Amino acid sequence: MTKTFALPLILAASLGLAACAEADTTAEDTGAAADEAAADVEATTDEAMTDMEAGIDEMGDAAGEAAAEVDAAADDAAAEVDAEM
């Protein structure tokens, strides 16, 4: 009769241990997925910052070139005014 009670108890205990092991594995998998997602976000952010900095540099270069052209045009206009006088 004790075997009748012992067998279901052993089965229940083994199922409980299997469930705990599954929960640990799931927690590890979830942690790994979170770490991977964080790394992806960091890489995307770094890439966006690099792209933005390159864009700002290009805008600065273009503004410098435009300013040089304005200076040259102003010098040319001043020279024409001086020549006419």
C-alpha positions in Angstrom: 0.0 0.0 0.0 2.9 2.4 0.6 4.0 1.8 -2.9 0.6 3.1 -4.1 1.2 6.4 -2.3 4.9 6.6 -3.0 4.7 6.3 -6.7 2.4 9.3 -7.3 4.5 11.4 -4.8 7.7 10.5 -6.7 6.1 11.4 -10.0 4.8 14.7 -8.7 8.2 15.6 -7.2 10.0 14.7 -10.5 7.5 16.8 -12.5 8.1 19.7 -10.0 11.8 19.4 -10.5 11.4 19.3 -14.3 9.3 22.5 -14.1 11.9 24.3 -12.0 14.6 23.3 -14.5 12.5 24.5 -17.3 11.9 27.8 -15.5 15.7 28.3 -15.0 16.3 27.6 -18.7 13.6 30.0 -19.7 15.0 32.7 -17.4 18.4 32.2 -18.9 17.0 32.4 -22.4 15.1 35.5 -21.6 18.2 37.1 -20.0 20.2 36.3 -23.1 17.5 37.7 -25.4 17.4 40.9 -23.3 21.2 41.2 -23.5 21.1 40.7 -27.3 18.4 43.3 -27.7 20.3 45.8 -25.6 23.4 45.2 -27.8 21.3 45.7 -30.9 19.9 49.0 -29.5 23.4 50.2 -28.6 24.8 49.3 -32.0 21.9 51.1 -33.7 22.3 54.1 -31.5 26.0 54.2 -32.2 25.4 54.0 -36.0 22.8 56.8 -35.8 25.2 59.0 -33.9 27.9 58.4 -36.4 25.6 59.1 -39.3 24.4 62.3 -37.6 27.9 63.5 -36.9 28.9 62.9 -40.5 25.8 64.9 -41.6 26.7 67.7 -39.4 30.3 67.7 -40.7 29.0 67.8 -44.3 26.7 70.7 -43.4 29.6 72.6 -41.8 31.7 72.0 -44.9 29.0 73.2 -47.2 28.4 76.3 -45.1 32.1 77.0 -45.1 32.2 76.7 -48.9 29.1 78.9 -49.2 30.7 81.5 -47.0 33.9 81.5 -49.1 31.8 82.0 -52.3 30.0 84.9 -50.7 33.3 86.5 -49.6 34.7 86.0 -53.2 31.6 87.5 -54.7 31.7 90.5 -52.3 35.4 91.0 -53.1 34.6 90.9 -56.9 31.7 93.4 -56.4 33.9 95.7 -54.4 36.6 95.5 -57.0 34.1 96.4 -59.7 32.8 99.4 -57.7 36.4 100.6 -57.1 37.2 100.2 -60.9 34.1 102.3 -61.8 35.2 105.1 -59.5 
